[in-house]
Amino acid sequence: MYTKLIDLGLKGEAFPLFEGSDKHLRSFTYVGDIVDGIVSVIGKDIIIDGEIINLGTEVEQTTQEGIEAVEKVLGITIKINIIPKRAGDQSRTKANIDKARLLLDYNPQTTLLESVKHQVNWYKENFYSF
């Protein structure tokens, strides 16, 4: 969602948003926090052998809060194009990271706003030319 929001926001184009999905709750996780979790596995082969471990964040935010974070970082209002709901879309998803905390001492720290700042900078450095 974020790369497309950033791209369309910088181009001044409308972002397609499924009807009602602005209220959906998600646990958006910064990729750097995921990488930290993966790296924390090193040297813990015996502890994690055969385990299934979720990485993510337990912090839930709405899709609308995600849109607002991108708008804040870009300093613009993103145009939204509401499109019909899609079948089967989940109104809430959240990572359960209890096992990751216990076995890996995993503790994601990056806030949504910090994550968006990183992604906007990455996008501008790699894909966007003024």
Buried (B, 14 or more C-beta within 10 A) or exposed (E): BBEEBBBBBBEEEEBEBBEEBBEBBBBBBBEBBBEBBEEBBEEEEEEBEEEEBEBBBEBBBBBBBBBBBBBEBBEEEBEBEEEEEEEEEEEEEBBEBEBBEEBBEBEBEBBBBBBBBBBBEEBBEEEEEE
